[in-house]
Amino acid sequence: MSIFIGRGTPELWKRFCAEALVEGKYLVENWKYVLGGLIFQYIHGLAARGVHYLHRPGPTLQDLGFFLLPELGPHKFFISEVTFTFIFISFVLWTFHPFIFKIKKIYTVLVWCRVLAFLCGCQALRIISFYATQLPGPSHHCREGSNLARLPLPNNYLEFLLINIPQGTLFGCGDLIFSSHMIFTLVFVRTYQKYGSRRFIKRLAWLLVVMQSLLIIASRKHYTVDVVVAWYTVNLVVFFLDKKLPEMPERSAAILLLPLSKDSRSKDESLRPLSGSCGDFTDWRYRSQANGKTAEEGSNVHVNEGDSV
């Protein structure tokens, strides 16, 4: 399918349209994986809600992290969530940067296919873990005397299938081993570590992971074991799944262009564009396979004008 943009069209809109067609092609090819990953996110939320019905408050278990880190308390409980939200939103915005920036480092659809695969693998293990053993929640809202510690049984199946967001996410109990926040955080940071290009952001991201780990323990959302298990489980799952998944094709550093008119098409019809069928607006070079790591800022790689992300 070809799209022709008038000369007066803003450059940002041209780049957005060009990228939308490229990503649309990959979405058509991989929609089953994307949909399956999103459905499993709902299943994971449903499982976390289900274990809340089984939760029984009790004495907080002895924990080394609780001895070392003072409790933030209910009034500072939000600090951990703010940090996680910042990481989450930052990663989502980065995955959609090809729609805005001139330099294209990744394919949004293919990145999310990998991310959802990593999340599903880790969350499947998490569901097995917290249903195998229910621990008394250490958070203030999961302790004896709190109205949220015990979730009243639903009146019907529809009430059970409806996940209360964000209250169900913020004030859940029983889904402890291992931390869901750490799953998302580690998957996002590892993905940027591989496909991102800013060395400073990579170092900052890992610093935020450590900070997030400490804040989860300090807010008493999880025991220390939940965070420790997440660290090695998520890294192992991502490592092995990444070896099994097909490598993402490498994007050229060239700028995506849209033809201004039908007469502006390239005269060389023998060349094939990077995106295959969407050849009216992409760079006219063959795409090579990625070596598994994007060149970082400061390496000897020549790029055209524009900011790398």
N, C-alpha and C positions, 0 to 999 in steps of 0.2 A: 504494500500500500504506500502511495506517495502523498506527501503533503507539501504544498507550495505556500510560502509565506510572502506577503507583500513587503516592499522595501521599507514601509513606514512602521512595521511591526517592531516592538522593543526587542532588544537582543536577548534579554532574560526569558521572554516568552518563547523565542525561537529555540533556545536551549532546552526549555522545559518540554516543548512539543517533541523535539527530536529525541530526548531521553525517554519520554513517555512511550513512544513507539518502540524503542529498543527494549525497554523494560516490559512492555506489553507482550512482546514476542516471547520473552522468557517466562512471563506469568502464565501464558497460555500453555506452555510446555510443562510447567511445574506446579500448576494450580492444585493438583491433588496433594502434593507434599505440603504446600502452604496451608491448605484447608485442614489437612490432617493434624498439622502442628497446632493450629489454632483450636481445633476441637479438643485436643489433648490438654490444652491449657484450661479449658472448662472442666474436663474430667479431673485434673489435678485440684482445681478449686473445690469441686464437689467432694473429692476425697478428704480434703482438709476440713471441710464443713462437717462431713460425716464423723470424723474422729473427735470433733468437738462434742458431739452427743455422748461419746464414750468417756470423755474426760471427767476425772474425779479429783477435786483439789486435795492437796495433802501438804505435808511439810516439805519445804524446799530442800533439795538434795545438797549434800556437801559438794562445793565446787571451788576449785583453785582460783578461777577467774573472778569469782565473787569476793574472795578474800583480797585480791590484788586491786580490783577496780571498784571504787565506791558506786553505789547505785544512783542513777540519775533521778529516779523518782517519777511520779506521774506528771509533774509539771515540766520536766525536761525530757519526757519520753519521746517527744516529736523530733529531737535532734537526729536520731538514727534514721527516721523516716525521711527527713529533709535531705540527708546525705544520699540515701538510696534513690530518692526521686531525682536528684541532680544527676547521678550517674545514669539512671534509666533514660531520662529525657535527652541527655547529651549524646548517648549512644544512638538513640532513635534518629535524632537530627543528623548525626554523622552518616548513617546509612542512606539517608535521602539527599546527601550533598551532591550526587551527580546531576540532580535535576536543576541545580542552581549554578554550581561552579563550572568553569570552563574545563579544568583538568578532571578527567574521569579516571578514578583509581579502581573502582569496584562496580559490580552490578548489584543494585539494591535487592532484587528478587533472589538472586543466587546467595547473597550474604544471609538473608533471612531464612532461606531453606536450610543452610548450615546451622544457623543459630537455633532454629526451632528443633532440628534434629538433636543438637546438644542438650537443649532444655528438656526435651521429652525423655531422653536417655537418663538424665539425672533425676528428673521428677518421678520416673517409674521406680527407681531405686528408693527414692524418698518415701513414696507411698507404702512400699513394702516395709520399710523401716519403722515408720511411726504407727502402722497398724499392728506390727509384730509386738511392740512394747509401748504402752502409753505411760509417759512420765508425768508427774504433777507439774503443772506449768509454774515457772519461777516469776512470771510477770505479775505486776500488782493486780491486774484484772482477772488473773487465773487462780488467785489464792482464796482460801476459805473465807467466806463472808462477802465476796463480790457477787453481784448479780449476774455478771458475765461468765463466771467460772463454770457454771453448768448451763448448757443450752437446752431449753425446753423442747421436748419432742414435737415434731411438726404435726399439724392437724391433718394434712393430706400430702400426697406425693408431689403436687405442684409446689407447695411451700418448701419441700426438701430440695427440689430441682432449681429453685431460685437462689442464687448466691448473693448475699447481701454485701455489696461493694459500696464504700470501702470499709464498713464496719467489720464485716466478716474477715477481711484481710488484716486489718490493724488489731483486732481484738479476738483473734482466734486462740484456741487452747488445745493442747494435745498433739499438735503436729510439730514435734520438736526435732527428732532425729531424721534428717539434718536440716540446716537452715535454708529456707527457700530464697531469702534475700541474698545469701551468699552464692547460691546457684546462679541467679541472674547476674550478679555483680561479676563473678569470675568468668562466666561465659562471655559477657560483653567485653571485659578487659582483655581476655585472651584473643578474642576476635579482632579487636583493634590492634593488639600487639602484632598480629600476623598481617593484617591488611592495611593498617594505618601507616602514615608516613611521617608524622611529627614525633620525633624522639622525645621532646619535652613533654608532650601530652601522654606518651606511654609511661614515662616515669611518674608523672603526676597521677595517672590512673592507678598504678600499683600502690602508690601512697594512699590513695583514697580507699583501696581495697583493705589495706591494713587498718585504716581509720574506721572503716565500716565494721570490720570484725570486732574491734574493741568497743565500738558504740553499741553493737548488738548485745554484747555481754554486759556492758555497763547499764543498759536499759532493762536488763533482765528479760529480754525477749526470748533468749535461748540460753541453755547451759553452754559452758565452754566446749564440751564434747561435740555439740551440734556444729559449732564453727570449725573445730579441728577436723571433724569427719568431712565436712563440706570442702575444705581446702584440698585434701588429697583425693576425694571421690570425684569431684568435678574435674580436676586436672587430669585424672586417669581416664575418665569417660571421654572428655574432649580429645585427649591424645589418641585413643584407640579409634574413635569414630572418625576423626579427621583423616586417619590413614585409610579408612574404608571408603569414605566419600570421594567422588571424582573431584579433581582439582578444578578450581574456578579458572576460566580463561582470563588471560591478562589483558587489560585494556591498554590501548595506546595512549601516550601522553598528549596526543594531538587534540585539537579542539573540534568538537562536533559542529558541523555546519549544516544549515538548511539552505536549499537553493531558493533564490529570490524569484525565479520564474522557470518555466519549462526550458527556456533557451539557455539557462545557466548550468544545465547538466554537463557532467564531464563528457568530453568527446571520446575518451578512452573507455569503451565498453568491455574491454577484455579484462579489466581489473575488477576484483570482487571486493565489496566492502567488508568491514569487520563484523557487522551484524547480520550478514547473509542477505535476506530478502529486503531489508530496509536500507537499501544502498543509495537512496537519494540524498541522504543527509549525514552520512557517517564518513569517517576517515578512510581513504582508499589504500589500505594496507592490510595484509593478512594478520590475523591475530595469532600470537604464539601462546603456548601453555605457560601458566605461571609457575615459578619455581617454589611457590609456597610462601614467599616473603616479599612484601612490597619494599622497594628501595626507600630508605629513610632519608630525612632531611640531612643534608651535609655529605651525602654520597656522590660519587662522580657519575651522575645520571643527568643527561640533558633533557630539559622539558621546555615546552613552549610557554608563552606568557600566560599568566593566571596563577592563582594560589593553589598549592596542593593542600589536601585536607587529610 
